């Protein structure tokens, strides 16, 4: 969702409204890939195919790919964009269903950047928080060796006084970027975060450290501020600032939210029924180029029933 829209919703309706709008949108985009509209309908199959085949260009990242050996794809079809989103959101939903029956729970460290915004950070936080809760329950159960199972999170924030709702001002001089590991992702930039971040990652992977949050916080941009993962941790006054930088409510709770429901199966996938009896008879000119009304050239049988749900 565009940053200006997110800001307006948050200012006028509160943080919960932002999540209330974004969560169903994210779920809907996954369904669009898993069960594309018109799968059982001839009237919109061709427009949907053209829409999915349309190419997108990855903006400023193309220069990094072509000129700085970044690797990856500069152009891709929209169907690949939807598929990548579906894969990620399904993986997140499965993480949210993690239970105490899990056989292995390694130590987890989540490193975020405030620059990523409330949605992406909210999705990551939701996964880490659930992981933390499951790990804590396993430790209390006393069964198996889960002494090292846990999760922690920290965030690199904007340096004091530089945060802005205008993403155009979110320069690397003020905050660590999302793509922070490879130099080809930030060509020409002063990678002020690299030495400390890399040292911390090596310490975590070697077992020297079990969490990477900084202890003494001064507001410097090169500090990873601790983000508590305990249940209801975001409801205290001490953590009130976190609600402005991430929204875990945007994350799906389980796979059921991503599964096409009866309405989707009966109406979205069987679009022909609506197009034949409502759309084409009443709005044919408006639907030109989107719905192929010629698919219904035969006479309409009034006794024909709507597809079963």
Order of alpha helices (4+ residues) and beta strands (2+ residues): alpha-alpha-alpha-beta-alpha-beta-alpha-beta-alpha-beta-alpha-beta-alpha-alpha
